[in-house]
Amino acid sequence: MGRPTANVLVVDDDEAIREIVRRTLEDGGARVAEASSADHAAERMEKRRFDVVVLDLSMPGMNGMEFLRTTRDKHKNTEFIILTAHATISNAVAAMRHGAFDFLEKPFDTEKLLMLALRAAKLASLADENTALRAASSGSLGAPEIVTQDPAMRETIELAESVAASDSPVLLLGETGTGKELLARLIHARSRAAAGPFLPINCTAMQESLFESELFGYEKGAFTGAMDDRGGLLEAASGGSLMLDEIGDMSPLIQGKLLRVLETGDFRRVGSAQLRHTEARIIAATNRDLMQAIREDRFRRDLYFRLNTLTVSIPPLRDRKGDTRLLALHFLRESAARYNKSIADIEPEAMRALEEHPWPGNVRELLHVIDRAALLCKGKAIAPRDLSGLQSSESSVEEMLKSKPTLDELEKAYILRTLQGFGGRREKTAEALGISIRTLRRRLRDYGVARDEDDESDEG
């Protein structure tokens, strides 16, 4: 059987509800712990890391909303799914604004709960990997040490370090997965604001109204669910750096307000007439062609020229000669240590496959491939058979995305492609996907994939 899909904590004072949630998630391959109160949950979270917390809103003592507010910032890579017997718009909005992944009303559909938990666990896993990558690359003074031997990438790093001395906004350009946040952290660490906070926010990660309140903050009563005053990231990052990732996807409304911040440092919280000021340095990043977006009236020309004062372009991994080998071995050391395996090398044929791959997902894709290979590897070196993550090509991914598939369609395509890569062997497929064989079989039944001979004699 494969690894558990997720570590989940169920927090509810109703034992019967905890039992239903536990059985549902364990059937999906998760490892589940229980807590009967917020205080009990806090004790458990101090001793063990959880990917997902399924949290009841109405409990004696500290309620679920209070627990979410006091816990979310401390456990940034943990996702929260809220349960409530009194579903209202205000509760849903408040929970989402305080960082909840999603919201379910009791009595809830167990299949929907399992689906949400799996998706939340994937998001938490990605956050963990990004955190691990940053930690692995951190220098002794807090500045990331970016792994490279490519001359063009070295020039990029030197340029980033030189613009760090200025207080002007910086625009980072590069494809998805090239390491824009890592470079932003380097700029912050080399700047006069290094002693202040570095706060990143993704401009596509939430709806416009939610993003606006997260960025600018809001006053009590500004909207349904605004129970108290709350400062936004512009205030929190004052004296430090605020990274606006994927700024090319920022809405026109927010673009106009951001332009004022860049010009004067002034802004207003949502629902407030009071003018506030921030000393946060703005570092923007995008993988989009902003000039094309300007021509299509999707991005403000004046905002672009205000951001374009200092621009740093990051080369894609396919153009960084020699870095694929260097990074692969670097990531392998980290993954081998994480899984407590004595894997020290990559076989020549496997390394050749890595070096010939186009890497549409850049460094981030390479990190995922090596991490999965280390998990699958049974020997002392990564072999070609361990590189199941190289099954998809750049063209196939691009063609799939052109059709704007749903998340369920993407999941189906990924599962079936992984199954094909393992020659139909379901135990191997489940292990690579990080789900239980029971969950895989249920997915395949839903997809109409008939039971085959390989299923009877899967390799363990």
Secondary structure, DSSP 8 states (H G I E B T S, - for coil): ----S-EEEEE-S-HHHHHHHHHHHHHTT-EEEEESSHHHHHHHHHHS--SEEEEES--SSS-HHHHHHHHTTTTTT-EEEEEESS--HHHHHHHHHTT-SEEEESS--HHHHHHHHHHHHHHHHHHHHHHHHHHHTB-TTS-B------HHHHHHHHHHHHHTTS-S-EEEE--TTS-HHHHHHHHHHTSTTTTS-EEEEETTSS-HHHHHHHHHEE-TTSSTT--S-EE-HHHHTTTSEEEEETGGG--HHHHHHHHHHHHHSEE--BT----EE---EEEEEESS-HHHHHHTTSS-HHHHHHHTTEEEE---GGGSTTHHHHHHHHHHHHHHHHTT----EE-HHHHHHHHHS--TTHHHHHHHHHHHHHHH--SSEE-GGG-GGG-S-HHHHHHHHHT---HHHHHHHHHHHHHHHTTT-HHHHHHHHTS-HHHHHHHHHHTT----HHHHT---
